[in-house]
Amino acid sequence: MIFDFNNDIDIIYALDYFIKKDSNTLKVYNPKNINIDLTELYNLYIKYVDEKEKEELNLIGDFSNKARYVVNNKLNLKGYDKFNNYFNNFAEREKIKGDILSNPGLKSFDLDYLQKFYKEKLYNKIFIYMTPFVSGAFGLKKDDCFYIVLGIKFNYEKNKYTSCGTLVPKIIHELSHPLAEEHLKNISCVLENNLLNVNCYDENQTEELLVRVLEIFLSSKFLGKDYYQWALAEQDSFGFTNVRKIFDLLGDEINDINSVDDFFELLLKNDILETNNS
């Protein structure tokens, strides 16, 4: 896995944060508070981003669409060189990277196992772009590479930067999204009330549900039974009760899952998923 920074990711999410903060329309994936002095960056925003560019940035879409846009396109802003230079000299990056790479969970991360499970080449194919300007994470696949935008927050209690969410499960969650999307073509979920009625999941509720199941199934192999029980309780507390329901419905058969193909075949066999007739 390659943990790095992407100036365009930082630019698009920082500008989104300023646009929404100034209009008092901050959304769930905008960071609640940022411990970094943003005075210089905000002044660049005021000076170089006009109303037309604000509208164009909004038209790109939600947070996941912005991540997809940046991976596939070059940002076209009048003040791009100024913002790019700002992030080239963004001193906080050294501490962010050091803090994230010191996460003890990474020692248990078994990339060989995940390669076999996903049936994908993963070595030097996973790019994790860390940014403090988004709360959450987004995963996508382009060609044969996986790109994860990883939200970073400052944990005052630990006096260090941490991921928004438990790091190893968050990486597995975002790796699973594009693969789940591929498997779910012409397939729907039979279970009712997949998720809470949260607008950020309106378009992909079944995908989000199954990615959470994969996240817990795979992460528990690295992090153990205590994580498994904690993670199910977390999903219950969020209202994602169908996550636990799927584990209950699969029972001991879940131990027969050795690949992502096995996972979806077992869900179909147990009538959790169904093939759409078209």
N, C-alpha and C positions, 0 to 999 in steps of 0.2 A: 504494500500500500504506500502511496506517495502522499504525504501530508504537505500541503503547500498553500500558497495564497494566490488569488487571481484578482488583479486590479479591477477588472471589469465587474466581477461579482461584488467587490466592495463598493464600487462606484454606484452600481444600479440600486443596491439595497440601502446605501447611505442616502442617496437622493430620494428614494421612496420614503425613507424615514422622515426626512426633512419636509417633504411635500405633505405627508399626512399629519405630521406634528403641527405644522403651521396652519393647517385647515381643521385641526382638532378631529381627525378621522383615523387615528391609529388603529390598526387591525391586530388580530390575534398573533400574527407572525412578526409584527414590529416589536423590537426589544422594549421592555418596560422601562429600563434605565440603562444608561451606558456610563461606565466609570471613566471614560476617556475624555479629555478636553477636546471638544469638537469645534471650538471657536474659529480656528483657521479654516477648517473644512466648511463650516456653515457660511463663512464669508465668501468662499469660492462659489458656493451654491447660490447665494444672493446675487453675486456679481455676474455669473455666467449662465445660469439656467433661467430662461424666460418662460412665459406662460405656454408658448407653443411647445417647447421641449417638455414641460411638465405634462402636458396633454399627451404627447407622444409616448412618454414613459408610462403613463397610466394605461394607454391603449395596448401596451404589450401584454397586459393581463395580470393575473394574480402572481403570487410569489413563486410557485412552481413554473409558471410560464416565463417569468423573468429569468429563472435559472436556465431553462431550456434555450431561451433567446440568446443569452450570453455565451453558452457553449457553442451555439451554431452561428453567431454573428458577431461582428465588431461593433462596439458602441459608437454611435455617431452623434457626438455632442460638440458644440462650438468650443466649449472649455475643456475638451477631453484631455489635452496635454497638461493642463494645470492640475486636474484631478489625478491623472496618471502619475505625475511627478510627486504629488502629495503622498500617494500610497507607496511609491517607490522609497519614500523616506519615512514610512510609518513605523516609528520606533517600537511600538508595542508588539509588533509581530514576533520578535525574538522571544519575548516572554510567553506569548500565546502558544507558540509552537513547542517550547520547552515544557510548559505545563501540561499540554495535551499528550505529548509523547511520554510523559512520566506516569501516565495512567496505568496502574498495575494490571487492569483488565486486558491490556494489549498483549501481555505475556502469554495469556491463555488462548489467544486468537489463532485458530488452526486454519490457515489458508489452504493447505492441502485437502483437508476435509471438505471445505466449502467448494473447492474446485470440483471435487467428485460429486458433491450434492447438486450443485447448480449446473454441472456439465458445461462449464465455461472456463476458459483460461483467465486466471485472475492475477498472476504475478506480473507486476509492472503494468497492470491494466486498470487499477483502481486509483483515481485521483480524488483526494479529499481536500476541498477548498474551505478553509476555516475563515469565518467572518463574524465579527461582533455586531453586525448590523441587521441580523435577522435572528428571530427566536424560533428554533425548530431546525428542520433539515429537509433536503430534497434530493432524490436520486433519479438519475436518468442514464440511458445507454446511448452511445453514439458509435457507430461502426462496431468495433470489438472492445471498446473501452467503457468503463463505468465512471460516472462523475457524481460525486456527492458534495452538495453544499451543506456544510456543517455549521450551524449556529453556535456561537461561543458566548458564554456569559462569565462575569467575574464573580467568584464565590468569596464573599467577604469573610465568612467563617473559616475557610481554608486558606485564604489569602492567595488564591491562585485562580487561573482561568480553567473552566471546565466546559464540557459540551452541554448543550441544551438537551438534557436527557442522558441516560446511562450510555457511555461511549460505545462499548462493543455491541449491545443490542441496537443502538441507533445506526451503526454502520450496517449491520445485518438487515435491519428494516429497510434502509434505503437501497441496498443491493438487491433486495427482493422485489422492489416495486416494478422495475422494467421487465423482470422475468415473469412476475405474476400477470402483468398486463398482456404479455404475449400468450400466456396460457388461457386467459379468460375471454378470448375472442369467441363469440357465439356461445358463451356459457354464462349462466346466472345463478344466484344463490337462492336456495329454497327457503332458508330460514327467514323469518320475519324480523323486523326491527334490527337490521344489521348493526347500526351505530346510533349514537345520539344524533339528533337533528342539528348538526353543526355545518354551517354553509361551506366550510373549506373541504368537506367530504361529499358534497351533494352529487358530484359527477362520477365518483369512483368508490362508492360505499363498499361494494363487494371486494374490490381490490384492497382497500384499506383494511377491511376485516381479516382477509386471508394473510396479508403481509404481517399483521400483528400476531397471528398464529405462528407463522414461520419464524418471526423474530423470537418468540418465546421458546419454540421447539429447538431451534438451532442454538440460541444463546445459552439455554440451560445445559447443553452438552459441554460448554466451556466454563460456565459459571456455577453449575451445580443445582441441587434441589432447592436450596434456600432461595436462589434467584427465581426459580420456577414458581414457587408458591407466592413470593412477593409480587412477581410480574402479573400473575392472574388476579391477585387482589387489587393491583393498580388498575387493571382493565375494568374490573367490577366497579371500582370507585369512580371511573370516568363514565360509566354507563355502557361500556362495550361488553355487555354480558354474554354475547354470542361467542366471544373468544373462548371463555370457559366451556360454553355449551359444546363447541366443536371438539375440544379435548375430551369431554365426557362421552360424546357420541362415538368418537374413534376408539376410546378405551385402550386396551393393550395392542390393538392393531397399529397404533402409532409407532410402535417399536419396529414395524416392518418397513417404515419409510426410510429409504436410502438415497433418494434423489427427489428433485422437485417434480419430476414426472410421477413418481410413486405417490407423492403428496396429493396431486390433483386427481389421479386415478382413484385413490382411496376416498376422496371427497365425493366423487361421482358415484362410486360403488355404494356408499352409505347414504346416498340421496341428500347430501348437503348441497351439492351443486347439481345442476341439470343442464343438458345441452339444449340450446334454443333451436326450435324447428324453423327453418327459413327456406 
